[in-house]
Amino acid sequence: MEGRLGANGATADDEVTSTVLHLIRTSQARTRSELSRVGNLGRTVVSRCIRELIDVGLVIDGETTISNGGRAPRELCFNADAGALLIAKFGATAVSVGVTDLAGKMLATAGSAWQIEAGPDESLDYVVETMRSVQPKAAGRRVWGVGVGLPGPVEFATGRPTSPPIMPGWDGYDVRARLGVVFDAPVWVDNDVNVMALGELRAGAAVGERDVVVLKIGTGIGAGLISEGHIHRGAQGSAGDVGHVPVIGTALDVVCRCGRTGCLEAVAGGAAIVRDGSAAAADGSSPFLADVAAGDRSIVVFDVIDGAAHGDSACMTLLTTAARHIGDVLATIVNIYNPSLVVLGGAVTSAGDSFLATIRQQVYLRSSPLATRDLRVVRSTLGQLGAAIGTAHMVLDELFVAGCLADGAPLWDLLT
């Protein structure tokens, strides 16, 4: 296709066709006349774009719609079956893998316990093997893109982790190149909380919202920031790294995995709760956890949660203290960022209503009245599935950006 060269190596014609595809894919326009009106495009241009999109399989003709006089128009539909995406989402201690269609609908998933500290080579070898095991569920569709979520800072522009505290050996690793060669497809990599936030925005509690904070409270703590309906990553991709905000009044000898002291993650994250719970079991202040430890296994965060549910005072205190610290830091974010919604997710939020209520109380207590006037603080509706859904939508957002793919390649170059 010929045309004037535009931004990122795309031609002007490419950009118009991508705009038409975007309008159809997002259901902003369903007929040729709507495309002309909404896109401010001539009928001849629309017809040409539609022919190209039908030829490459991205658009199909649907049912005829009600006529407003004259010939009834035929609805245009995005063909989500034209290709597939492969996605992987790492946590500190687990990994989930999936294959989706081009609308982000999950076709198959697989997951298992996995230690991210195993390093990039072993971890990505495992992901490649697992992706290949689920790929047949896409029924022979070509892989159009690969997405990965990692539990640490990621420079989004390059797809490389940057000084991730819990990921030894990953610093600067070229994840994009490693997986791109295997699957012959463009690859995008982001922080796991950003993809979780994107999942909530597209399919969870944040649907229809514009300014949102999604806080993940798991082994560590991090935030995904949504501004004006888009993920806010910051200049280098490190926005939302709230787990390393210092907590006022905490003991300065509490060392975080990042090497600093007094970080929120070090005093209130899942690993911190386990650390303090293990100490409570050892000194006998928690009879419930002492019984768990006597069973010859390590204490996990769900033991502390279970102990609190059974009325163990030490477990209840650990969770309440963590919630207060989290609420204090979250209040600062609310004052600065002024979201309409805060979504809480991650394993520790399974601690229940009392834990969430304490966080809410601290946020409302320490934030300005204007910032909290219409603020809602809710639990994630997607759970572990949210990050997987968000990883797929991260790829789709980049894949179908007007006029270009990764490295400036026009969209249809992928199909040739």
N, C-alpha and C positions, 0 to 999 in steps of 0.2 A: 504494500500500500504506500503510495507516494503522498507527500505533504510537507509543509513547512516544519523544520525542526524546532521543537519547543523545549520546555524545561525537562531536565533529567534525560535528555535524549529522545523524548517522545515527540512525534509530529503533532501539528495542530489537529489533523484528522484523528489521530490516536486519542487525543484528549477529548474530542467531541464524542467519539464512540464510547470512551470510558464513562463520560458523563451520562450518556444514554443508558449504559449498562447499570450504573449506580442508581439511576431513577427507577429502573425496572426492579433491580435487586432489592431495593428498600421500599418498594411498593408506593413510591411517591407518584408514579405515573404507570398506568396499566394499559393504555391504548396509544396508538400512534398520535391521535389528536391531543391527548393529554401530554405526551412527550413534547410536542410542538409548543404547547402552551406553557407547561411548567419549565421546560428547558430553554424557552425562547429560541427555538430552532425552526428552520424552514422545513416544510414537509418533504422536500427532496432529500435534504440532509438526513432527516429522521429515517426515511425509507432506506437510504444507503447503509446507515448504521445498523438498522435492524437486519438487513440481508447479511451483513458481515457477521453479526452476532449469532444469527441462526445457522450460518454456514459452519462456524466453529463449535456449535453445539451449546452455547451459553444461554441462548434464549429459544423458547419454543412457543408456538401459537397455542393459546388456550381456548376456552369457550367463547362464543359470541356473547356480547353484552346487550343491554336494552338500548334500542335505537332512540335517538332524540329527533328523528326525522331523517329519511334516507336509509342507506345501507347500514345494518347493524355492525358496529365495530367489533373486531376480535381482540380479546384480551391477550396481552403478552406476559409470559411467565419466565422467570429465571429458572434455568435448569440446574438444580443443585446436584443432579446425578452426573454432571459432565466430568467430574473429577473427584479427588479425595484429598484429605489432609491427614498427616500423621502428627500426633502431639505426644509430648511427655512432660510430666510435671514432677519435679523432685521436691521432697521435703528433706528435713535433716535425717529422718530415719525410714523413709518410705519413698516409693516412686510409683506413679500411675502412668499408663500408656494407653492411647486410644487412636481410633481412626474415625474420621467424620466425613460427611458429604460437604459440598461447597456452601451450605447454609449453616454449618456448624452442628448439625444433628449427629449425635454420637451413634456410630454403627456397631462398634465393639470396643471393649475396654479390657485391660489387664493390669494388675497391680500386685505389689509385694513389698515386704520389708526390705529396706536397702539403706546402707550407711553412706551418706554423701561423702564422708571422709575417705571412702575407698579410693577416691581420686578420679580424674576425668576419663582416663583410658578405660579402666575397668567398668566405670559407671556407664559410659556411652556404648561400650561393647554390649553391655546388658540391655540397654535401651534399643539398640539396633536389632538385636536378637528378638526382643519382645515386639517391636514394631513389625518385624517380618512375620511374626506369628499372628498378629491381628490384621495385617494388610489384606489377606484373602477375603475378609468380610466386606471389603469394598467392591467385591465382584469384578475385579479386573480393571477398575477405574484407575486412570493415571494419577500419580501423586503430584499435586500442584504446589504443595508447600509443606514445610515442617515447622512446628513450633515447640519451644522448650521453655519451661519455667524453672528457675533455679533459686534456692534459698539464700541469696546473697546479692550484693550490689552488682548490677550488670550495666555496662556501657551499651546502651541500646543501639547506637549507630554502628557499632562493630560486632555486637553479639558476644563480647568477651566479658567474663566475670572480672571484677576489679577488687582486689584485696578482700575477698570474702572471708569473714572470721572463722566460719565453721567448715570451710571447704579447702583443706590443704591440697596444694598441687593444682588448683583450678585457676589461680591468678593469671589473667591474660590468655587463658587457653582459647584457641579458635574453635569454638563449638560449631559455628556456622560452617566452616570449611570441612570439619570432620563429618558432619551429617550430610552436607550438600553433595559431597562426592559419592556417598553411599546411595543416596536416593535420587540423584540427578534432579534436584529441585531446590528452590530458594528456601533459606532457613532464617527464622527470626527467634531471638532469645530475649527473655525479659526476667525481671525479678518475680518470684512466685506470688508476692502480694499484689503486684500490678495486674497480673493475669486474673487473680481472684477478684479484684475490684472490677475488672472488665466483665467477668462472668456475672457478677451481681448487677452490673449496669444493663447487660443485654438480656438476662434471663432470670434475675433474682429480685432481691428486695429493693434495688435501686432503679428498676425499670421506670423510665419517665422522669427521673431526677436529673438535675444539671450539676449540682455541687455536692459532692459526697466524700466522706472519709470512710474507707474500709480498713478496719484494724484487725489484723490477724494475731491471735494470742495462742501461740503454739510453743514448741521448744524455745523459740525466740519470739520477738515481737516486732512487727513492721506494719506500715500503713501504705495503702494505695490511695492516691488522691485523684479525684475526678473533678475537673474544672470545665464549666461550660459544656458538659457532656462528653469530654475527652479526657483520657489519662494524662495527668501532668507528671512528666518524668524529670523535669529540671534540665539544666544545661548538660550534665553528663549522665543522667539517668539515675541519680542517687536520691531523688526527692522521696520523702516518706520514710526515711531510715530513722524512725523515732525510737527504736529499741536501744539506741545509744545516746539518747538524751539523758543527762544526769538528773537523778532524783534528789530533790532537796531533803536533807535530814537523814539520809541513809549513811550507814557506816562506810567510811572511805576505804576500808580494807576488803570490801566485797569486789573482787576482781572479775571483770567481764571477759568474755572470750576474745574481745577486741584488744585486750591489754589495758584498757582504762578501768577506772573504779567508779562504782556508784551508778552505772548505767541502768535504765529501766529494765532491760532484758535480764541483767544480772541479779535484780532483786525481785522481779515479778513474773518473769517468763516461766514456761513449763520446766526447763532445766533447773531454774532457781527453786521452784516449788519442790521438785524432787530432791534437790540437795538439802533443803531445810527439813523436808519430811524424813529423809534418811537420818538426819541428826536427831530429830524428835523420836524416832524409833530407837536409836542407840542410847539416848539418855533416859528413855522410859516416859517422857512427857506425853507421848502418844501411844496408849495401849493398843489401839487398833493397828497402827503401823508397826509396832513391835511384834505383833502376831504375824503380820505379813512377812516381816524380815526373818522371823523364826522359821518360816517355810522354805528357807534356803533359795530365795530368789531376790532380785533387785526390785526396789520400790519404783513404781512408775507414777506418773501424774494422776492416772485414773484411780490409783489406790488412795491418794490424798482426797480426791473428789468423793470416792466411796466412803472414806472415813468421815468426812464432813456430813454426808447424808445419813450416817449412822450415829451422829451426835458426838463424835470425838472432838473435844474442844480444841486440841492442838491443830487438827486439820482445818477446823472452821476458822481459827485465827490465821493460819497460813493463807487461806484463800481470801479472807477479808482484807488482810494487809496488802496482798498482791492487787486486789481490786481497787483499793484506795490509791495506791501508787499509779496504777494505770489510769484511773479517773483523773488524777491530778495532771498528768502529762497530756491526756486527751483534752482536758479543759483548755490548756495552753494552745493546742492545735485549733480548737473551736474558736477561741478568741482571735487568733490570727487569720484563720482560713474562712470562718463563717459558713460552714456547710449547712444544708437543709436536712441532711440525714447522716447518721453515723451507723455503719453496719459492723457488728462484732462477729468474728468468725475464728476458727482454729479450735484445736482440741480442748483447750482450757475452758472455753465457753460452755462446754458440757457440764460445768460445775453447777449450772442451774440458775434459777431466778434470783436467788439471794446474791450471787456473785455479780450478775448483770445489774441488779438494783443498786448495789454499792457503787459500781462504776457510774451509773446514771446520776446517782446522788452527788458524787464528787464533781461530775461535769457541770451539773446545774448549780452547785454551790460555788464553784470557782470560776465560772464563765460569766461574761457580762449578760445582763438581762436581755439586751437586744439580740445578742448572738444565739440565745437559747429560747427566744420567744416562740419560734415555730420549729425548733429543732426536735427531731425524733432520733432516739437511740434504740436500735433493734438488733436482734440476732439474725445471722445469715439464714436465708431460706434454702440455700443450696448445699451447705455442708461441704464435704470433700469434692463433690462434683463441680463446684463453682470454679475452681482453678482450672480444671480440665476444659470446661466450656469457655472460660476466658482465654485460654491458650489458643483454642481454635479461632476465636474471634480476633485475637491479636493478628494471626496470620491473614485472616480474611480482610481486615482493615488495611493491612499493608499490601496484600495481593491485588486488591481492587482499587487502590488509590488512583485518582485520575491520571491516566496516561502512562503509568510506569509500574514496573516491578522492581525487585531488588537490583541495585547497580544500574538503574535507569533503563532497564530493558522493557520495551513495550509489552503489554499484556499478551497480545496474540503471538509474540515470539515464543512463548511457552508452548504454544499449540503446534508449532511447525516442526 
